[in-house]
């Protein structure tokens, strides 16, 4: 029988190195809550933590912080209004963060544009869920810089979203409100978008995706793109007829869904478009697109 003790030792060393690296990164980028650092993943009753993805330069040169979150509940979505339990400081409590938290890890769901003199300043995002408090730090440290508009290795770019066939285009992290819709209860709002994506410009070969370079034989193959609608903010629940509608290549990338609202008010919906790099770009922060859509829901008139 062969002696595999060296394999065991190597595995233990790798695990220890990974743990130290993670601890160092957490110390630089995020302020942990008092011990225990996190609650377990379970169906309900667990915590929600902000997730700092990093910072980047917008196409106009301005600096923005990109932020997501991690809901440790597998079946419990949470609504946490802006205020003591959902605040960003200084300058808040409202800096565009979500108030509705889906399950699991959500990447780059909002961005915060910071002033030119931000420098070494920091923001903190505090979330209190199920009686558990988590705080993260948002900053512009050099080793947290992102390139969300193009993957340098493959020259892949995020999907492009439009709300009119020839209208303004949106790609990459969310910035402001991309479109505003209006409906009156109980009528649902029709959500129509055109979503397209270009293949990477350089040859990519991974376990998930193989795309030929433009010079390869045969016509270029455009990778499929998928979309997901979700609630970002609002005074009441939102029900989607199909939160993951199909994208029609025959109609220029047209995708259609509907959203039904329970109470009147102002809602913000999030449309996420992914290429085959997947959520969070497979950990490389590119290439996916998030856009925010405002829906003004008016109360019913005449009891209808």
Order of alpha helices (4+ residues) and beta strands (2+ residues): alpha-beta-beta-beta-beta-beta-beta-beta-beta-beta-beta-beta-beta-beta-beta-beta-beta-beta-beta-beta
